[in-house]
Amino acid sequence: MTSMRISQLAERSGVPATTLRFYESAGLLSADRTPAGYRMYGEDAVDRLAFIGAAKHLGLALEEIGELVGVWEAGACRDVKADLRPRISARLAEAEARAAELAAFTASLRGALAHLDALPDRAGRCDPECGFLAPGAGSAAPGSAAVSGGAVGGQPVDVVLSPGRRAAEQEAERWRAAPVACSLTGEGLHERTAQWREAVAGATRTAVPEGLRLTLPVDRVTRVAELAAAEQECCPFFDFRLHLDGPYLHLEVRAPADGGTLLTDLFGPTD
């Protein structure tokens, strides 16, 4: 059986060595040890990592992947199929629910925009007679979804208005006042680090004031946005800003001076 060191496996599989070590600590990947303590992997590790990667792309949690790998190791394809089907069905239902919410919100915005365009221009000050945000504002446009009092098709839809400039600035600066501490520890911290390393692998890094900018392919935007949202729950001192630029995604990450070391540990140094 062919044996590979961790660097060779990382090159063969495209999975960073930091992620391989995390997978080992999480029980997803096993390794033999040489007398000198080096990790050695068999050829089957490449297939295992491909299976793990496929499961991750389906949105399965790490715990679920561990359960699924156990079934996969038994070698019966029908058992893997039986175990995987309800998990995919659950993810599909979640995705369809989010898509329906987004479609309803899109219809609300289209209706409001159509109503806005139909209103006459007035020289006087804006008042309730303008009807910008009046009940039923979006219900008049032919061919568009009915919007009535922030509702689409009778279902309520929340429309969030931008705050004033001062309120927006105060909100934007909230990360500066947050304590430089992370609620994740141990395996949770290792898992999150591995997730970020994988998500931003190959990124171009550029220094920006108080942080760095990572330029990535735009198809990673969903994964990066999910991680950024999760990161702010445990480490609110990080400030994330995403900018879509054609085929590229620019992710800017900032932290207070005391959090600079943590920022580098998580995202790496600038190029």
Buried (B, 14 or more C-beta within 10 A) or exposed (E): EEEBBBEEBBEBBEBBBBBBBBBBEBEBBEBEEEEEEEBBBBEEBBEBBEBBBEBBEBBBEBEBBBEBBEBBEEEEEEEBEEBBEEBEEEBEEEEEEEEEEEEBBEBBBBBBBBBBEEEEEEEEEEEEEBBEBEEBBBBBBEEBBBBBEBBBEEEEBEEEEEEEEEEEEEEEEEBEEBEBEBEBEEEEBBBBBBBBBBBBBEBEBEEEEBBBBBBBEEEBBEBBBEBBEEBBEBBBBBBBBEEEEEEEBBBBBBBBEEBBEBBBEBBBEBE
